[in-house]
């Protein structure tokens, strides 16, 4: 799935949902994602924060999935 950053408009690929296992955040859900055009740069953000700052881009997701 592709998501658009609300502030910059940049596209990102949602790669996976993970679980933070650090002591202070044990068990918290995180989103693993990367810039649309750079799969070698990986980011991790708390799931709630991700959904506050990004919205799903249905048009670009459909185009991307048809490739």
C-alpha positions in Angstrom: 0.0 0.0 0.0 1.1 3.5 -0.7 0.6 6.4 1.8 1.1 10.1 1.3 2.7 12.3 4.0 0.1 14.9 5.0 2.7 17.7 5.2 5.1 17.1 2.3 2.9 15.1 -0.1 5.7 12.5 -0.5 4.7 8.9 -1.2 5.8 6.0 1.0 5.4 2.2 0.8 3.9 0.5 3.8 6.0 -2.6 4.3 4.8 -4.2 7.5 3.4 -3.9 11.0 5.9 -4.7 13.7 6.1 -5.0 17.5 8.5 -2.7 19.5 10.3 -4.9 21.9 12.3 -2.3 23.8 11.7 -2.3 27.6 9.9 1.0 27.7 7.6 0.3 24.8 7.3 -3.5 24.9 4.5 -4.7 22.7 3.6 -1.4 21.0 2.7 -1.7 17.3 4.9 0.1 14.8 4.7 0.6 11.1 7.7 -0.2 8.9 7.8 1.9 5.7 10.1 3.3 3.1 10.1 6.1 0.5 8.3 5.1 -2.7 11.5 5.4 -4.8 14.1 4.2 -2.2 13.5 0.8 -0.7 17.0 0.8 0.9 15.9 3.5 3.4 13.6 2.0 6.0 11.7 4.0 8.7 9.8 2.8 11.7 7.1 4.9 13.4 4.5 4.2 16.1 1.3 3.0 14.4 -0.9 5.8 15.9 1.6 8.4 14.9 1.9 7.0 11.4 -1.8 7.2 10.8 -1.9 10.8 12.1 0.8 11.9 9.7 0.0 9.8 6.6 -3.1 9.0 4.6 -3.6 6.1 2.2 -3.2 7.1 -1.4 -5.7 4.9 -3.2 -5.0 6.2 -6.7 -1.2 5.6 -6.6 -1.8 2.3 -4.8 -4.0 1.0 -7.6 -1.4 2.1 -10.2 1.4 0.6 -8.3 -0.4 -2.7 -7.8 -1.2 -3.0 -11.6 2.5 -3.1 -12.5 
